[in-house]
Amino acid sequence: MMQAITYRGPEKLEVIEQSKPAVPKGAVLLKISHSGICGTDLNIYAGAHPRAKAPLIMGHEFSGVVVEDGTQYKAGTPVTVYPLVSCGQCEPCQTGQSHVCTTLKLLGIDFDGGMATYAVVSEDLIIPLKEKVSLKLGAFIEPVAVAVHALRKGNYQLGDRSVVFGAGTIGLCVALTLRHYGASRVVVVETNSFRLKMAADMGFETINPMEENEEEVLLEKSEGSGFDLVFDCAGHPSVSEKLTRVVKSCGHIVMVAAYKKPAPLDLIQGMFKEISMQFVRVYTKKDFEIAAEMIMNVPEFERIITHELPAAEAQQGFDLLVGQKNAVKVMFTF
């Protein structure tokens, strides 16, 4: 038997006991160690995700240990999981872009995921952990891969001056990744005082739009020219309308956050400044491999994990994030 944190309907969670899943050929059974709550999980919990159907074991950020020998991995191997399931047949898949497969599916959304004592995962989705990486950090590789993908797709250049809007998990991961790869300046913009202090404690310049005009401050910090790269990790209309104003001429805007509704964007300013805008989605296997390596060398990533809770406290974990209390990354332990 095993414990499973199960989505039962809008704002309804249940921690249930159920049988361990059967293991088909080509898959392995993992004993789960840590599983994180993502913004997508909050969307599912709210009943707003178009594909997630109850009952569902959520969780696509998780780590664990292989229970029994598989074809490729031996029992006892510590791993994380690349949670994307692509069709392999559509044009994106056939041209090396399977992360934007036309029928892309994810563990924890379209199939049961990692918020359980055990999970069955296809061996081709397994990412072995480096020796120095704990299982706790192993469950954090997925959001770091999002940041890696954003930099690689966003045309980041060594030494770029960068702005990150939003100091949630992804925003802080982007900021740390920028610094690790040599950004000359990283400014973090955030309204939540707890998250803003976390960014400041990590050594970043910070701006609170509730207390000062971020446009004026950012232009002042860039001698009036704007920043090379601007990352939107907030996904709020009050941010989208400012993006083209704080980026430099011929600069780059990277849209990392998922906007749930149409948002304002100053397109004429984009034309006058000849700005490029890159939208990004999830990550590739290569991004995951880079993130798995980088996480060993950036100890600050672990500071983003503010809470570790037992599965029995699943509701409290979601309440922390839904209520925007003093939390950033909440993980469940099994």
C-alpha positions in Angstrom: 0.0 0.0 0.0 1.0 3.6 -0.4 0.0 7.2 0.4 -1.1 9.4 -2.4 -2.0 13.1 -2.5 -5.0 13.1 -4.8 -6.9 15.9 -6.5 -10.6 15.2 -6.1 -12.1 18.3 -7.7 -11.8 22.1 -7.4 -10.1 23.0 -4.1 -10.5 19.4 -2.9 -7.5 17.3 -1.9 -7.4 13.9 -0.2 -4.6 11.9 1.1 -5.6 8.3 0.4 -4.2 4.8 0.9 -4.1 2.7 -2.2 -2.2 -0.2 -3.8 1.2 0.3 -5.3 0.9 0.6 -9.1 1.8 -2.2 -11.5 5.0 -1.8 -13.4 4.7 -2.4 -17.2 7.7 -3.4 -19.3 10.1 -0.5 -20.0 9.2 1.2 -16.7 10.5 1.2 -13.2 8.9 1.7 -9.8 10.3 4.6 -7.8 10.1 5.0 -4.0 9.5 8.8 -3.9 11.5 11.0 -1.6 10.4 14.6 -2.3 7.7 16.1 -4.5 7.3 19.8 -5.0 4.2 22.0 -5.6 4.4 23.9 -8.9 2.2 26.7 -10.1 0.6 24.2 -12.4 -0.4 22.1 -9.4 -2.1 25.2 -7.9 -4.0 25.7 -11.2 -5.1 22.0 -11.1 -6.1 22.5 -7.4 -8.3 25.5 -8.4 -10.0 23.4 -11.0 -8.7 25.6 -13.8 -6.5 23.3 -15.7 -8.1 22.2 -18.9 -6.5 18.7 -19.1 -6.2 17.6 -15.5 -9.2 15.3 -14.4 -10.0 14.1 -11.0 -9.1 11.8 -9.4 -5.4 12.5 -10.1 -2.1 12.1 -8.2 -0.4 15.5 -8.9 3.3 16.3 -9.0 5.8 16.6 -11.8 8.7 17.8 -9.7 9.9 14.8 -7.8 12.8 12.6 -6.9 13.2 9.0 -5.6 15.1 5.8 -5.7 14.6 2.9 -8.1 13.0 0.0 -6.2 13.9 -3.0 -8.5 16.4 -3.5 -11.3 15.1 -2.2 -14.6 16.6 -2.6 -18.1 18.8 0.5 -17.7 18.8 1.4 -14.0 19.7 -0.7 -10.9 17.8 -0.9 -7.7 18.9 1.9 -5.3 19.7 4.4 -8.0 18.7 7.9 -6.9 16.9 9.8 -9.7 14.8 12.6 -10.8 12.3 12.5 -13.6 11.9 14.4 -16.9 8.1 14.6 -16.8 7.3 15.4 -20.5 5.5 12.8 -22.6 5.6 13.5 -26.3 4.0 11.6 -29.2 7.2 11.2 -31.3 5.2 11.6 -34.6 4.2 15.3 -35.0 6.4 17.8 -36.8 7.9 19.3 -33.6 8.8 15.8 -32.4 10.3 14.9 -35.8 12.4 18.1 -35.9 13.9 17.8 -32.5 11.4 20.0 -30.6 9.5 17.4 -28.7 9.1 19.7 -25.7 6.4 21.6 -27.8 4.8 18.4 -29.1 1.3 19.2 -30.5 -0.2 16.7 -28.0 2.4 17.2 -25.2 1.4 15.5 -21.9 3.0 15.6 -18.5 3.2 13.3 -15.5 1.1 14.7 -12.7 -1.3 16.3 -15.2 -2.4 13.9 -17.8 -1.1 10.8 -15.9 -0.6 10.2 -12.2 2.5 11.9 -10.9 4.9 12.0 -8.0 2.9 13.1 -5.0 2.8 9.6 -3.6 4.9 7.0 -1.8 5.6 5.2 -5.1 5.4 6.2 -8.8 5.8 4.2 -12.0 8.0 6.0 -14.6 9.1 5.0 -18.1 12.9 4.4 -18.0 13.5 6.8 -20.9 12.2 9.6 -18.5 14.7 8.8 -15.7 17.5 11.3 -15.0 20.1 9.8 -12.5 21.3 12.2 -9.9 24.9 13.2 -9.5 26.7 11.8 -6.5 26.7 15.2 -4.7 23.0 16.0 -5.3 20.6 15.2 -2.5 17.2 13.8 -3.2 15.7 17.0 -1.9 17.6 19.0 -4.5 16.9 16.3 -7.0 13.2 17.2 -6.8 14.2 20.8 -7.6 16.0 20.2 -10.9 12.8 20.6 -12.8 12.3 24.4 -12.0 16.0 25.0 -12.5 15.6 23.4 -16.0 12.8 26.0 -16.7 15.4 28.7 -16.0 18.1 27.1 -18.1 15.7 26.9 -21.0 14.6 30.5 -20.6 18.2 31.7 -20.8 19.1 29.5 -23.8 16.0 30.3 -25.8 16.2 34.0 -24.7 19.6 34.6 -26.5 21.4 35.4 -23.2 24.9 36.7 -23.7 27.7 36.7 -21.1 27.6 39.9 -19.2 24.1 41.0 -20.1 22.3 43.3 -17.7 19.1 41.6 -16.8 15.8 42.3 -15.0 13.6 39.5 -13.5 10.0 40.4 -12.8 8.7 38.0 -10.1 10.6 36.4 -7.2 8.7 33.1 -7.0 10.4 29.8 -7.6 11.0 30.4 -11.3 12.0 34.0 -10.9 14.6 33.2 -8.3 15.8 30.3 -10.4 16.2 32.6 -13.4 18.1 35.2 -11.3 20.5 32.6 -9.8 21.1 31.0 -13.3 21.8 34.4 -14.7 24.3 35.2 -12.0 25.9 31.7 -12.3 26.5 32.3 -16.0 28.0 35.8 -15.6 25.3 38.4 -16.0 26.8 41.8 -15.1 23.7 42.9 -13.3 20.6 41.2 -12.1 17.7 43.2 -10.7 14.6 41.5 -9.2 11.2 43.2 -9.1 8.6 41.8 -6.7 5.7 43.0 -4.6 5.7 40.3 -2.0 7.9 41.4 0.9 8.9 37.9 2.0 10.1 37.0 -1.5 11.7 40.3 -2.1 13.8 39.9 1.1 14.8 36.4 0.0 16.1 37.9 -3.3 17.9 40.6 -1.4 19.4 38.1 1.0 20.8 36.2 -2.0 22.6 39.3 -3.0 20.4 40.7 -5.8 19.4 44.3 -6.3 15.6 44.5 -5.6 12.7 46.8 -6.4 9.3 46.8 -4.7 6.8 48.4 -7.1 4.5 49.1 -4.1 7.1 51.5 -2.8 8.8 53.0 -5.8 8.3 53.4 -9.6 10.1 50.4 -11.1 10.2 52.0 -14.5 12.0 55.1 -13.3 14.4 53.1 -11.1 15.3 50.6 -13.8 16.0 53.3 -16.3 18.1 55.1 -13.7 20.1 51.9 -13.0 20.7 51.4 -16.8 21.7 55.1 -17.4 18.5 55.6 -19.3 19.1 53.0 -22.0 17.2 50.0 -20.5 18.3 46.5 -19.9 19.7 43.9 -22.3 17.3 41.1 -21.1 14.0 41.3 -19.4 12.4 38.1 -18.0 8.7 38.1 -17.2 8.3 35.5 -14.5 5.3 37.2 -12.9 2.5 36.8 -15.4 0.6 39.9 -14.3 -0.9 42.6 -16.6 0.7 45.3 -14.5 4.1 43.8 -15.6 3.3 43.1 -19.3 2.6 46.7 -20.0 6.0 47.8 -18.7 8.2 45.2 -20.4 8.9 47.2 -23.6 9.7 50.3 -21.7 12.5 48.9 -19.5 14.3 46.8 -22.2 16.9 48.5 -24.3 16.7 49.2 -28.0 17.3 45.9 -29.8 17.0 44.1 -26.5 15.2 40.9 -25.6 12.1 40.1 -23.6 11.6 36.5 -22.4 8.1 35.5 -21.5 8.4 32.7 -18.9 5.2 33.1 -17.0 1.9 31.7 -18.3 -0.7 34.4 -18.7 -4.2 33.0 -18.1 -5.9 36.0 -19.9 -4.9 38.5 -22.6 -2.7 41.2 -21.2 -1.6 44.7 -22.4 1.6 45.0 -24.4 3.0 48.3 -25.9 3.6 47.0 -29.4 4.4 50.3 -31.0 7.2 50.7 -28.4 8.4 47.3 -29.4 8.6 48.4 -33.0 10.3 51.7 -32.3 13.0 49.9 -30.2 13.2 46.9 -32.5 12.8 44.6 -29.5 12.7 40.8 -29.9 10.3 38.8 -27.7 10.7 35.1 -27.0 8.0 32.9 -25.5 9.3 29.8 -23.7 7.6 26.6 -22.6 9.0 24.0 -20.2 12.5 22.6 -21.2 14.4 20.1 -23.3 16.3 17.0 -22.1 19.5 19.0 -22.7 18.2 21.8 -20.4 17.5 19.1 -17.7 21.0 17.7 -18.0 22.5 21.2 -17.7 20.3 22.0 -14.7 21.3 18.6 -13.0 24.9 19.6 -13.3 24.5 23.3 -12.3 22.5 22.5 -9.2 25.6 21.0 -7.6 27.5 24.3 -7.9 24.9 26.9 -6.8 24.1 26.2 -3.1 21.6 29.1 -3.0 19.0 27.0 -5.0 18.3 25.0 -1.8 17.3 28.3 0.0 14.3 28.6 -2.4 12.8 25.5 -0.8 11.1 27.1 2.2 9.0 24.2 3.4 9.2 20.4 3.6 6.0 18.8 4.8 4.8 15.2 5.3 2.2 14.0 2.9 -0.4 14.1 5.7 -0.1 17.9 5.7 -1.0 18.2 2.0 -3.7 20.7 2.6 -1.5 23.0 4.6 1.1 22.9 1.9 -1.3 24.1 -0.8 -2.8 26.7 1.6 0.6 28.2 2.1 0.9 29.0 -1.6 -2.7 29.8 -2.3 -2.8 32.2 0.5 0.6 33.8 -0.6 2.0 33.4 2.9 5.7 33.3 3.7 6.5 30.4 1.3 8.2 30.0 -2.1 8.8 26.3 -2.9 6.8 23.8 -0.8 7.8 20.2 -1.0 6.2 17.0 0.4 8.3 14.2 1.7 7.4 10.5 1.6 
